[in-house]
Amino acid sequence: FTEVFGQAMGRTPSDYVRHVRVERAKQLLSQTNATLDTIAHQTGLTDAAHLSRIFRRATGQSPGRFRRK
C-alpha cells in the first residue's frame, strides 16, 4: 500500500495525512476564533502543542502568527 500510495501521490501516507491536517488547521485559523486546543482536536491532533509543532514544521510559522496575518 505504502509503495503504491507513494507512487500515486508523491508522498507517504503519513506525510499526506499531516498535509491534510495542516491545511484544515489553516482554514480553521483563518475562518474561526477557535482555540488551538479545539483546532488540534478537530484536525486529529492531541493538543495545541502538537498542532504548533506540526504547523511550524510545515509552514515555518506558528499558528498564532498565521492567524494574525
Number of C-alpha atoms within 10 A of each C-alpha: 8 11 12 10 13 14 11 10 11 12 15 17 15 10 12 15 14 18 16 13 21 23 15 16 20 17 13 20 19 15 10 10 11 12 11 20 17 15 24 23 13 14 20 12 17 14 15 17 13 14 24 19 14 19 22 16 12 14 12 11 13 16 22 11 9 15 15 8 6
